[in-house]
């Protein structure tokens, strides 16, 4: 990135609903195989 100023108002962090989402789970120290899902809920656990 150069010395250009970033126009934060036009950067585009808006939510865009899509038909599918990519889901991948970290389990037992490794990533499980990823899948596509219709579920639009973000599942987070500690």
PDB file with SEQRES, HELIX, SHEET and CRYST1 records, atoms N, CA, C and O in Angstrom:
SEQRES   1 A   46  UNK UNK UNK UNK UNK UNK UNK UNK UNK UNK UNK UNK UNK          
SEQRES   2 A   46  UNK UNK UNK UNK UNK UNK UNK UNK UNK UNK UNK UNK UNK          
SEQRES   3 A   46  UNK UNK UNK UNK UNK UNK UNK UNK UNK UNK UNK UNK UNK          
SEQRES   4 A   46  UNK UNK UNK UNK UNK UNK UNK                                  
HELIX    1 AA1 UNK A    8  UNK A   10  5                                   3    
SHEET    1 AA1 2 UNK A  21  UNK A  23  0                                        
SHEET    2 AA1 2 UNK A  35  UNK A  37 -1                                        
CRYST1    1.000    1.000    1.000  90.00  90.00  90.00 P 1           1          
ATOM      1  N   UNK A   1       0.856  -1.172   0.000  1.00  0.00           N  
ATOM      2  CA  UNK A   1       0.000   0.000   0.000  1.00  0.00           C  
ATOM      3  C   UNK A   1       0.896   1.227   0.000  1.00  0.00           C  
ATOM      4  O   UNK A   1       1.864   1.308   0.757  1.00  0.00           O  
ATOM      5  N   UNK A   2       0.568   2.158  -0.840  1.00  0.00           N  
ATOM      6  CA  UNK A   2       1.350   3.378  -0.932  1.00  0.00           C  
ATOM      7  C   UNK A   2       0.947   4.393   0.114  1.00  0.00           C  
ATOM      8  O   UNK A   2       0.384   4.050   1.154  1.00  0.00           O  
ATOM      9  N   UNK A   3       1.245   5.651  -0.176  1.00  0.00           N  
ATOM     10  CA  UNK A   3       0.939   6.735   0.753  1.00  0.00           C  
ATOM     11  C   UNK A   3      -0.445   7.324   0.534  1.00  0.00           C  
ATOM     12  O   UNK A   3      -0.760   8.370   1.102  1.00  0.00           O  
ATOM     13  N   UNK A   4      -1.282   6.676  -0.280  1.00  0.00           N  
ATOM     14  CA  UNK A   4      -2.610   7.208  -0.561  1.00  0.00           C  
ATOM     15  C   UNK A   4      -3.461   7.199   0.708  1.00  0.00           C  
ATOM     16  O   UNK A   4      -3.307   6.338   1.573  1.00  0.00           O  
ATOM     17  N   UNK A   5      -4.352   8.170   0.795  1.00  0.00           N  
ATOM     18  CA  UNK A   5      -5.297   8.192   1.909  1.00  0.00           C  
ATOM     19  C   UNK A   5      -6.407   7.187   1.637  1.00  0.00           C  
ATOM     20  O   UNK A   5      -6.839   7.023   0.496  1.00  0.00           O  
ATOM     21  N   UNK A   6      -6.860   6.523   2.677  1.00  0.00           N  
ATOM     22  CA  UNK A   6      -7.961   5.569   2.541  1.00  0.00           C  
ATOM     23  C   UNK A   6      -9.267   6.298   2.777  1.00  0.00           C  
ATOM     24  O   UNK A   6      -9.434   6.966   3.798  1.00  0.00           O  
ATOM     25  N   UNK A   7     -10.191   6.175   1.844  1.00  0.00           N  
ATOM     26  CA  UNK A   7     -11.518   6.762   1.993  1.00  0.00           C  
ATOM     27  C   UNK A   7     -12.390   5.724   2.702  1.00  0.00           C  
ATOM     28  O   UNK A   7     -13.009   4.878   2.056  1.00  0.00           O  
ATOM     29  N   UNK A   8     -12.433   5.796   4.032  1.00  0.00           N  
ATOM     30  CA  UNK A   8     -13.134   4.804   4.843  1.00  0.00           C  
ATOM     31  C   UNK A   8     -14.632   4.774   4.554  1.00  0.00           C  
ATOM     32  O   UNK A   8     -15.262   3.732   4.728  1.00  0.00           O  
ATOM     33  N   UNK A   9     -15.212   5.880   4.120  1.00  0.00           N  
ATOM     34  CA  UNK A   9     -16.648   5.927   3.816  1.00  0.00           C  
ATOM     35  C   UNK A   9     -17.011   5.096   2.582  1.00  0.00           C  
ATOM     36  O   UNK A   9     -18.162   4.685   2.438  1.00  0.00           O  
ATOM     37  N   UNK A  10     -16.059   4.847   1.703  1.00  0.00           N  
ATOM     38  CA  UNK A  10     -16.328   4.102   0.473  1.00  0.00           C  
ATOM     39  C   UNK A  10     -15.680   2.717   0.465  1.00  0.00           C  
ATOM     40  O   UNK A  10     -15.667   2.045  -0.566  1.00  0.00           O  
ATOM     41  N   UNK A  11     -15.143   2.287   1.610  1.00  0.00           N  
ATOM     42  CA  UNK A  11     -14.404   1.034   1.659  1.00  0.00           C  
ATOM     43  C   UNK A  11     -15.309  -0.184   1.499  1.00  0.00           C  
ATOM     44  O   UNK A  11     -14.875  -1.189   0.937  1.00  0.00           O  
ATOM     45  N   UNK A  12     -16.547  -0.127   1.972  1.00  0.00           N  
ATOM     46  CA  UNK A  12     -17.499  -1.195   1.714  1.00  0.00           C  
ATOM     47  C   UNK A  12     -17.486  -2.347   2.691  1.00  0.00           C  
ATOM     48  O   UNK A  12     -17.341  -3.500   2.284  1.00  0.00           O  
ATOM     49  N   UNK A  13     -17.634  -2.062   3.972  1.00  0.00           N  
ATOM     50  CA  UNK A  13     -17.731  -3.124   4.968  1.00  0.00           C  
ATOM     51  C   UNK A  13     -19.179  -3.483   5.275  1.00  0.00           C  
ATOM     52  O   UNK A  13     -19.459  -4.071   6.320  1.00  0.00           O  
ATOM     53  N   UNK A  14     -20.094  -3.141   4.390  1.00  0.00           N  
ATOM     54  CA  UNK A  14     -21.504  -3.450   4.596  1.00  0.00           C  
ATOM     55  C   UNK A  14     -21.725  -4.955   4.486  1.00  0.00           C  
ATOM     56  O   UNK A  14     -20.979  -5.658   3.805  1.00  0.00           O  
ATOM     57  N   UNK A  15     -22.761  -5.435   5.167  1.00  0.00           N  
ATOM     58  CA  UNK A  15     -23.133  -6.846   5.096  1.00  0.00           C  
ATOM     59  C   UNK A  15     -23.791  -7.125   3.750  1.00  0.00           C  
ATOM     60  O   UNK A  15     -24.681  -6.393   3.317  1.00  0.00           O  
ATOM     61  N   UNK A  16     -23.351  -8.175   3.106  1.00  0.00           N  
ATOM     62  CA  UNK A  16     -23.940  -8.595   1.838  1.00  0.00           C  
ATOM     63  C   UNK A  16     -24.397 -10.043   2.009  1.00  0.00           C  
ATOM     64  O   UNK A  16     -23.569 -10.943   2.148  1.00  0.00           O  
ATOM     65  N   UNK A  17     -25.709 -10.268   1.999  1.00  0.00           N  
ATOM     66  CA  UNK A  17     -26.246 -11.620   2.156  1.00  0.00           C  
ATOM     67  C   UNK A  17     -25.970 -12.428   0.893  1.00  0.00           C  
ATOM     68  O   UNK A  17     -26.204 -11.962  -0.222  1.00  0.00           O  
ATOM     69  N   UNK A  18     -25.474 -13.633   1.083  1.00  0.00           N  
ATOM     70  CA  UNK A  18     -25.192 -14.537  -0.024  1.00  0.00           C  
ATOM     71  C   UNK A  18     -26.003 -15.822   0.145  1.00  0.00           C  
ATOM     72  O   UNK A  18     -26.541 -16.076   1.223  1.00  0.00           O  
ATOM     73  N   UNK A  19     -26.091 -16.624  -0.899  1.00  0.00           N  
ATOM     74  CA  UNK A  19     -26.849 -17.879  -0.840  1.00  0.00           C  
ATOM     75  C   UNK A  19     -26.180 -18.917   0.053  1.00  0.00           C  
ATOM     76  O   UNK A  19     -26.866 -19.688   0.723  1.00  0.00           O  
ATOM     77  N   UNK A  20     -24.864 -18.945   0.071  1.00  0.00           N  
ATOM     78  CA  UNK A  20     -24.098 -19.950   0.821  1.00  0.00           C  
ATOM     79  C   UNK A  20     -23.021 -19.269   1.653  1.00  0.00           C  
ATOM     80  O   UNK A  20     -22.622 -18.138   1.375  1.00  0.00           O  
ATOM     81  N   UNK A  21     -22.558 -19.980   2.679  1.00  0.00           N  
ATOM     82  CA  UNK A  21     -21.450 -19.531   3.509  1.00  0.00           C  
ATOM     83  C   UNK A  21     -20.464 -20.686   3.633  1.00  0.00           C  
ATOM     84  O   UNK A  21     -20.860 -21.851   3.597  1.00  0.00           O  
ATOM     85  N   UNK A  22     -19.184 -20.367   3.778  1.00  0.00           N  
ATOM     86  CA  UNK A  22     -18.161 -21.398   3.967  1.00  0.00           C  
ATOM     87  C   UNK A  22     -17.978 -21.624   5.456  1.00  0.00           C  
ATOM     88  O   UNK A  22     -17.811 -20.669   6.215  1.00  0.00           O  
ATOM     89  N   UNK A  23     -18.008 -22.890   5.883  1.00  0.00           N  
ATOM     90  CA  UNK A  23     -17.872 -23.247   7.293  1.00  0.00           C  
ATOM     91  C   UNK A  23     -16.737 -24.246   7.439  1.00  0.00           C  
ATOM     92  O   UNK A  23     -16.695 -25.266   6.751  1.00  0.00           O  
ATOM     93  N   UNK A  24     -15.804 -23.935   8.357  1.00  0.00           N  
ATOM     94  CA  UNK A  24     -14.704 -24.847   8.631  1.00  0.00           C  
ATOM     95  C   UNK A  24     -14.447 -24.823  10.130  1.00  0.00           C  
ATOM     96  O   UNK A  24     -14.414 -23.753  10.738  1.00  0.00           O  
ATOM     97  N   UNK A  25     -14.266 -25.994  10.729  1.00  0.00           N  
ATOM     98  CA  UNK A  25     -14.149 -26.128  12.179  1.00  0.00           C  
ATOM     99  C   UNK A  25     -12.732 -26.559  12.545  1.00  0.00           C  
ATOM    100  O   UNK A  25     -12.158 -27.445  11.912  1.00  0.00           O  
ATOM    101  N   UNK A  26     -12.165 -25.912  13.594  1.00  0.00           N  
ATOM    102  CA  UNK A  26     -10.873 -26.298  14.151  1.00  0.00           C  
ATOM    103  C   UNK A  26     -11.156 -27.288  15.276  1.00  0.00           C  
ATOM    104  O   UNK A  26     -11.808 -26.930  16.257  1.00  0.00           O  
ATOM    105  N   UNK A  27     -10.676 -28.530  15.152  1.00  0.00           N  
ATOM    106  CA  UNK A  27     -10.964 -29.565  16.138  1.00  0.00           C  
ATOM    107  C   UNK A  27      -9.738 -30.455  16.314  1.00  0.00           C  
ATOM    108  O   UNK A  27      -9.126 -30.889  15.338  1.00  0.00           O  
ATOM    109  N   UNK A  28      -9.390 -30.720  17.567  1.00  0.00           N  
ATOM    110  CA  UNK A  28      -8.253 -31.597  17.890  1.00  0.00           C  
ATOM    111  C   UNK A  28      -6.959 -31.146  17.220  1.00  0.00           C  
ATOM    112  O   UNK A  28      -6.172 -31.966  16.747  1.00  0.00           O  
ATOM    113  N   UNK A  29      -6.752 -29.833  17.185  1.00  0.00           N  
ATOM    114  CA  UNK A  29      -5.504 -29.293  16.664  1.00  0.00           C  
ATOM    115  C   UNK A  29      -5.383 -29.225  15.161  1.00  0.00           C  
ATOM    116  O   UNK A  29      -4.292 -28.996  14.638  1.00  0.00           O  
ATOM    117  N   UNK A  30      -6.491 -29.422  14.447  1.00  0.00           N  
ATOM    118  CA  UNK A  30      -6.419 -29.318  12.990  1.00  0.00           C  
ATOM    119  C   UNK A  30      -7.759 -28.867  12.423  1.00  0.00           C  
ATOM    120  O   UNK A  30      -8.802 -29.015  13.060  1.00  0.00           O  
ATOM    121  N   UNK A  31      -7.710 -28.315  11.218  1.00  0.00           N  
ATOM    122  CA  UNK A  31      -8.924 -27.869  10.539  1.00  0.00           C  
ATOM    123  C   UNK A  31      -9.635 -29.072   9.942  1.00  0.00           C  
ATOM    124  O   UNK A  31      -9.011 -29.912   9.294  1.00  0.00           O  
ATOM    125  N   UNK A  32     -10.926 -29.152  10.158  1.00  0.00           N  
ATOM    126  CA  UNK A  32     -11.754 -30.183   9.538  1.00  0.00           C  
ATOM    127  C   UNK A  32     -12.053 -29.759   8.096  1.00  0.00           C  
ATOM    128  O   UNK A  32     -11.820 -28.611   7.718  1.00  0.00           O  
ATOM    129  N   UNK A  33     -12.564 -30.684   7.308  1.00  0.00           N  
ATOM    130  CA  UNK A  33     -12.893 -30.354   5.922  1.00  0.00           C  
ATOM    131  C   UNK A  33     -13.981 -29.284   5.898  1.00  0.00           C  
ATOM    132  O   UNK A  33     -14.963 -29.392   6.633  1.00  0.00           O  
ATOM    133  N   UNK A  34     -13.828 -28.269   5.079  1.00  0.00           N  
ATOM    134  CA  UNK A  34     -14.793 -27.183   4.987  1.00  0.00           C  
ATOM    135  C   UNK A  34     -16.019 -27.585   4.184  1.00  0.00           C  
ATOM    136  O   UNK A  34     -15.958 -28.469   3.330  1.00  0.00           O  
ATOM    137  N   UNK A  35     -17.135 -26.921   4.471  1.00  0.00           N  
ATOM    138  CA  UNK A  35     -18.380 -27.187   3.755  1.00  0.00           C  
ATOM    139  C   UNK A  35     -19.078 -25.871   3.440  1.00  0.00           C  
ATOM    140  O   UNK A  35     -18.777 -24.837   4.035  1.00  0.00           O  
ATOM    141  N   UNK A  36     -20.005 -25.924   2.506  1.00  0.00           N  
ATOM    142  CA  UNK A  36     -20.881 -24.790   2.238  1.00  0.00           C  
ATOM    143  C   UNK A  36     -22.191 -25.024   2.974  1.00  0.00           C  
ATOM    144  O   UNK A  36     -22.681 -26.152   3.027  1.00  0.00           O  
ATOM    145  N   UNK A  37     -22.763 -23.961   3.547  1.00  0.00           N  
ATOM    146  CA  UNK A  37     -23.993 -24.077   4.316  1.00  0.00           C  
ATOM    147  C   UNK A  37     -24.944 -22.936   3.983  1.00  0.00           C  
ATOM    148  O   UNK A  37     -24.524 -21.867   3.539  1.00  0.00           O  
ATOM    149  N   UNK A  38     -26.221 -23.178   4.202  1.00  0.00           N  
ATOM    150  CA  UNK A  38     -27.244 -22.131   4.070  1.00  0.00           C  
ATOM    151  C   UNK A  38     -27.442 -21.381   5.382  1.00  0.00           C  
ATOM    152  O   UNK A  38     -28.081 -20.329   5.405  1.00  0.00           O  
ATOM    153  N   UNK A  39     -26.897 -21.915   6.474  1.00  0.00           N  
ATOM    154  CA  UNK A  39     -27.065 -21.346   7.812  1.00  0.00           C  
ATOM    155  C   UNK A  39     -26.407 -19.970   7.879  1.00  0.00           C  
ATOM    156  O   UNK A  39     -25.216 -19.841   7.597  1.00  0.00           O  
ATOM    157  N   UNK A  40     -27.170 -18.944   8.249  1.00  0.00           N  
ATOM    158  CA  UNK A  40     -26.599 -17.599   8.314  1.00  0.00           C  
ATOM    159  C   UNK A  40     -26.331 -17.158   9.749  1.00  0.00           C  
ATOM    160  O   UNK A  40     -26.230 -15.961  10.018  1.00  0.00           O  
ATOM    161  N   UNK A  41     -26.214 -18.118  10.680  1.00  0.00           N  
ATOM    162  CA  UNK A  41     -25.902 -17.813  12.071  1.00  0.00           C  
ATOM    163  C   UNK A  41     -24.413 -18.053  12.298  1.00  0.00           C  
ATOM    164  O   UNK A  41     -23.885 -19.105  11.939  1.00  0.00           O  
ATOM    165  N   UNK A  42     -23.737 -17.067  12.898  1.00  0.00           N  
ATOM    166  CA  UNK A  42     -22.319 -17.200  13.209  1.00  0.00           C  
ATOM    167  C   UNK A  42     -22.190 -17.912  14.547  1.00  0.00           C  
ATOM    168  O   UNK A  42     -22.590 -17.368  15.576  1.00  0.00           O  
ATOM    169  N   UNK A  43     -21.636 -19.124  14.547  1.00  0.00           N  
ATOM    170  CA  UNK A  43     -21.490 -19.928  15.761  1.00  0.00           C  
ATOM    171  C   UNK A  43     -20.072 -19.740  16.299  1.00  0.00           C  
ATOM    172  O   UNK A  43     -19.095 -20.045  15.615  1.00  0.00           O  
ATOM    173  N   UNK A  44     -19.968 -19.236  17.530  1.00  0.00           N  
ATOM    174  CA  UNK A  44     -18.667 -19.011  18.162  1.00  0.00           C  
ATOM    175  C   UNK A  44     -18.686 -19.679  19.531  1.00  0.00           C  
ATOM    176  O   UNK A  44     -19.646 -19.519  20.285  1.00  0.00           O  
ATOM    177  N   UNK A  45     -17.636 -20.424  19.858  1.00  0.00           N  
ATOM    178  CA  UNK A  45     -17.538 -21.028  21.182  1.00  0.00           C  
ATOM    179  C   UNK A  45     -16.143 -20.786  21.745  1.00  0.00           C  
ATOM    180  O   UNK A  45     -15.203 -20.493  21.006  1.00  0.00           O  
ATOM    181  N   UNK A  46     -16.025 -20.912  23.042  1.00  0.00           N  
ATOM    182  CA  UNK A  46     -14.738 -20.720  23.718  1.00  0.00           C  
ATOM    183  C   UNK A  46     -14.048 -22.043  23.918  1.00  0.00           C  
ATOM    184  O   UNK A  46     -12.950 -22.089  24.472  1.00  0.00           O  
TER     185      UNK A  46                                                      
END                                                                             
